[in-house]
Amino acid sequence: MPHYTLKQARNLAGLTLAEVGDKVGKTPQTVSAWENGLSSISAYDFLFLCRLYGMKSDQIILPL
């Protein structure tokens, strides 16, 4: 099973930072911070993104 970063998963889903932010109720800057490891993502938001991107949680690698 392939693994993807948050950014790769978003791009594969064909979504912009703004679109993801709108759907999750966060700013595009927050989503970017998650993708770049500058801010921690909650378990709730992570699972929401997994569903949004159509991936299982073990397919997405979170930055350290």
PyMOL commands that set and color helices and strands:
alter all, ss='L'
color gray80, all
select helices_A, chain A and resi 6-12+17-24+28-35+43-53+57-59
alter helices_A, ss='H'
color red, helices_A
select strands_A, chain A and resi 4-5+60-61
alter strands_A, ss='S'
color yellow, strands_A
deselect
rebuild
show_as cartoon
